[in-house]
Amino acid sequence: MNRRSFLATLSAGTTGLLLPPHLSARAWRESLAPQKITKIETVRFDPKLEVSGRGVQWMWVRLHTDQGLVGTGETYPFNEASESVIKDLQWHSWAGKLLDTDALEIEKTWERIFRQNAFHVTGGAEMRALSAINIAQWDILGQAANLPVYQLLGGSMDKEIRVYNTYTNARNINGWTLEDDMEKIAQFLVDQGIGTMKFCPFDKAGSRNRGEYISSREIEESLEWIRRVRDTVGVELELGCEFHSWWNLPSAMRIAEAVEPYNILFLEDILLQDNMESYATLAQHTSIPLVISERLATRFDFREMLEKQSGSIAMYDLTWCGGISEGKKISDMANTYYIPTMMHTAGGPILWYASVHLAAAITNLFYVESVYPNWKERYPFFFENVPQVENGTVKPPSAPGLGLQFTSGLFERDDVIVDIIAEL
């Protein structure tokens, strides 16, 4: 290797990327030339569109570059609000700040948009939109570098990415309901090699009482769902409990004490996420790990959870927390406390892709959420190569970027609504 080739290769290495063997150093430099954003689109879906019996609740953001690349991100729900954020073309607009900028400058873009957002109140539609933009930028970077996102992040295809399956009556298998078919559900998941299920045995009582109180009878009724699983498959199926933040602190303490004998894997979002002192009190009351919370956004929100020792597992949603960049930072920060992380993926297919890529690159992964009917039945309507769960684990695609392979003719459908938000 001559001096010029060595310096070119070294320069490529300073980006944190490995030089693909099929590219010369010159081709590598050219492939990572600035990717000027020339067009911003949103993709929404007709409310009447149903896939496998359910509507489509997510929105995509597509960034086009002058080099011909298109990166796609995603967020959900309240899509009109998120789209309106991107449509704001005033002097302070996000779209105005994105056009004609380099899509590869991911950190610079994130910081600029976040600071504007935080100045005008953090969170909500602005954070969902920023999350989608960030995911789209990582998709572009991977395509430009001709590498999958997980590899850009330093991840490994050999990483064992464990999944659990979330089960609600709205996300069911074969039409089975939790009330009538708990035994079938438990046995099916075990037979599929999926060794962990998350479900919501206390939500009926929470909805009935608005989380204000739970009686002894209601506790027994809720525990019966857990007993039915244990009686069917024993400990072959780990159980996590989701609570959708229904409860007040005294009720949460009572519930946590009631489930202690059943070796529950975790208790997720049993309180709202806005008071970490209350969570710290609950954490001292139970030995069951507390999961908090896909409802937190950015590392700044998770900082308080970690400092106050409010939970044992940090869970985030990449389409809400600030995107792939922020998910990686949250995981790394949690790791300094020896706290594992999980990923919430109950949204759309690009969230699933992005989460699997990031999961391959973090060293404190607990689980990635999965929903069997989503990756098995719904997501293949949109993509040809949806990552599939096998024996309780999943792997990211090896294609460049997020590896999204859209189904043929998807964007020509009448119920797929593509809007140009801004264009040079």
URGIJO-V130296 format. One record per run of one state. SS is the DSSP state (A for helix, B for strand, O for the rest). FROM is the first residue (numbers start at 1). LEN is the number of residues. Records with the same first field share a line. If there is no record, write none. Layout:
SS: FROM-LEN + FROM-LEN
//
This chain:
O: 1-2 + 14-11 + 32-4 + 46-4 + 52-2 + 56-2 + 66-4 + 77-2 + 88-6 + 99-3 + 103-3 + 120-4 + 146-2 + 153-8 + 167-1 + 169-2 + 172-6 + 192-4 + 200-3 + 210-6 + 237-1 + 243-6 + 263-3 + 269-7 + 286-4 + 293-5 + 308-5 + 317-7 + 336-4 + 344-5 + 360-5 + 371-1 + 382-1 + 384-6 + 391-2 + 395-6 + 402-4 + 407-3 + 413-3 + 424-1
A: 3-11 + 25-7 + 79-9 + 94-5 + 106-14 + 124-22 + 149-4 + 178-14 + 203-7 + 216-21 + 249-14 + 276-10 + 298-10 + 324-12 + 349-11 + 372-10 + 410-3
B: 36-10 + 50-2 + 54-2 + 58-8 + 70-7 + 102-1 + 148-1 + 161-6 + 168-1 + 171-1 + 196-4 + 238-5 + 266-3 + 290-3 + 313-4 + 340-4 + 365-6 + 383-1 + 390-1 + 393-2 + 401-1 + 406-1 + 416-8
//
